[in-house]
């Protein structure tokens, strides 16, 4: 009488737990990547009560307390700001330029940015708007 072994051992790997882990990691990295802003310059913005929201800006100009200008994260000076802005804005007729200036920056620095945007508007016959970014008052 031949006895057969009923419990055969199968050597398999269950991939269901691995796919759950991959999806959890994917969700984690997607959420954390949206929280990172690589081109942001840390500034202490002035406060305001206005609640005007603009369309998504095509260009952001940062001015820090040392009067260093950044056009979309690239440092420029007052003299080359028109070239930096025109390089980005030359193919657009209407867009918004958001100025994020440190709270202690002189008004002349803001006027320099406004003059540069007006010069780009004159050169390319465009209508770019300037918006000053603020933080809400408490």
Secondary structure, 3 states (H helix, E strand, C coil): CCCCCCCCCCCCCCCHHHHHHHHHHHHHHHHHHHHCCCCCCCCCCCEECCCCCCCCCCEEEEECCCCCEEECCEEECCCCHHHHHHHHHCCCCCCEEEEEECCCCCHHHHHHHHHHHHHHHHHHCCCCEEEECCEECC
